[in-house]
Amino acid sequence: MAAAASCSTSTRSTGSVVVAASRNSVTSFQRRGPRASGTDSGCSRLVSIAGTRPSVRNGQLLVSTGLPALDQLLGGGLAVGTVLLIEEDKYNIYSPLLFKYFLAEGIVTGHTLLVASAKEDPADILQELPAPLLDDNCKKECDEDICNHKTESNIKMKIAWRYQLLPKMEARPVSSSRFGHYYDVSKRIPQELIEASKWHGFFLPEKISSTLNLEPCSLNHGYIKLLQFIQNIIYEEGFDGSNPQKKQKNILRIGIQNLGSPLWGDDICWTENCDSNHSLTKFLYMLRGLLRSSLSACIITVPTHLIQNKAIIARVTNLSDTVVGLESFIGSEKETNPLYKDYHGLIHIRQIPQLNNLIYDVSDVKDLAFKLKRKLFTIEKPRCCYNLQNRTRLCGLIRV
Amino acid sequence: MLESLLALGGLVLLRDSVEWEGRSLLKALIKKSALCGEQVHILGCEVSEEEFREGFDSNINSRLVYHDLFRDPLNWSETGETLPGGPLEALRALCRRTDPGPVTIALDSLSWLLLHLPCTTLCQTLHTLSHQDSCHGDSSPGEQVHVLGLLHEELHGPGPLGVLSSLAQTEVTLSGAMGQASAHILYRRPQQRLTHQMDPTTHLTFNLRLSKKEREAKDSLTLPFQFSSEKQQALLCPGLGQATSHIFYEPDAYDDLDQEDPDDDLDV
């Protein structure tokens, strides 16, 4: 027994030595002290802002999109200074969800938000964000019995008196320094988190008076107003480094909903050849210029299934950095396909940017499907019935 | 079926074609709304007022507010009957309407408006019109605005049809086979908003509340592990004499405890 024990320990020790040696030869990553999570590491060369981390490929600063699965597909996250374009699905059911995940991630990590929409009031959009699943979330609901007993923290507990001296859980909104959080879609974000966050809203019907006395110009008036608004916020709050007294750097998360729809005053969904063919492309070009020179990241949803001119879709795709397309199965013939019966649609990663890089990471998984469960939005490779066929073949072999 | 079409507020798009006309469905919905006591405004552009009012009995006819754009849309006769500014001004006047209560606005037809107004202006005005309830603060579901729009499918390309479909909360497409008309209805339900939480303890068949006497009796009950306060303090804060339990462990020769090799290094 002793010999066997020594034998096993010796193999274990040599095994660990071998592993350490191989590890040392492959990477130069040295672990120093406790594992650093997120941005708390002192050895990070980049500015440590909450909710960001440097990319392992090119050192670019990344923010989370709110969906860890999507972060992984995009190569770690969304790079700061870039645009994430979401091509909406046909009935606009799932793209608002990705939009909300992005904004909810901004609230949880303490980033400043800028929400622009022509359809819904930004305050209403913020009310509908999903609730984060944080580890040290404390329950707010208490039944009336507990309310009667626990009015102050030094009140004696009647039944659970052994826990009396434990520290009370803090009720303030928790700001997390982790990268990428999970959300519960069936619940709304708590009101305190929204009130503790800083956000700016742009609702087009309020900003533009509905008179017809506007001369047509090369860029749509709604887009001009939005660009001016974004520029003002970036300048006033110092996201472009113009305000040197700012003590703590932060990221600005911009979300623009339904860009290119007629509610923004754009004609491209209406006809193929229209006067304002270049409004949206000019807007995207100027927006990207604003983003590249500031600490911000932007998500835009565009109803590309309504745009009549395919050339405009191609131009819009080229002018954005990361492009993700959603295709839902509702009403299409794929709904009856047995391969897709567990899923609600397909997600296509159409473009990933090359930032400070000569090559970019092309994901080898081409077909990905998404599913909206009651609480979670998941992205996975559709499982085919290959396993079932394999099993029957194996049974055939055994019989022989 | 008519109730389900009017259940969701917002824009109801009725798409018809030459074989299957939709004006009778529009009139049926108007009649239903009028019988429910809602105010009904009609913007008539395609047929004359007499022809539209045909088929309604007198009490319904008296409830309908008819804005006539058919007789003199460009106001050439200058009698002052039509609103100056044409159809856009008529729509904007409906947007600015401040009477409380549920209202139904019927547009006969959207196709005519599409051909006479710039498309983006029409979309923005339709959006403002169908979302009027949110402007007037929190309203209960009974105070909705219904906008019924009749659209002739064959007059427009896929662009306008797609855009109006995306704006509409309910879309009815009329078709049919062999003399039988059928309607294909598409609902876009917005995400449910939690208006207020119902208190689950109301309307129960058993009693969940305690009277004062019952509460006193409950408070004075001694529970099995509820010690006296001295014993509680003694257990909570161990005194000088008592030591908290310690484990003394000396690894012998056969133990291999490597402090610098935590388990999450394992390549599993």
Interface residues (C-beta under 8 A of the other chain):
Chain A: A2 A5 S6 T9 R12 S13 S16 V19 Y91 N92 P96 A118 K119 D121 D124 Q127 E128 K156 K158 I159 W161 R162 Q164 L165 R188 P205 S210 L212 S261 P262 L263 G265 D266 D267 C269 W270 T271 E272 P303 H305 L306 Q308
Chain B: L88 R92 C119 T120 T121 C123 Q124 T125 H127 T128 S134 G157 P158 G159 P160 G162 V163 S166 L167 R188 Q191 R193 L194 L223 Q226 S229 Q232 L235 L236 C237 Y254 D256 D258 D261 D265 D267
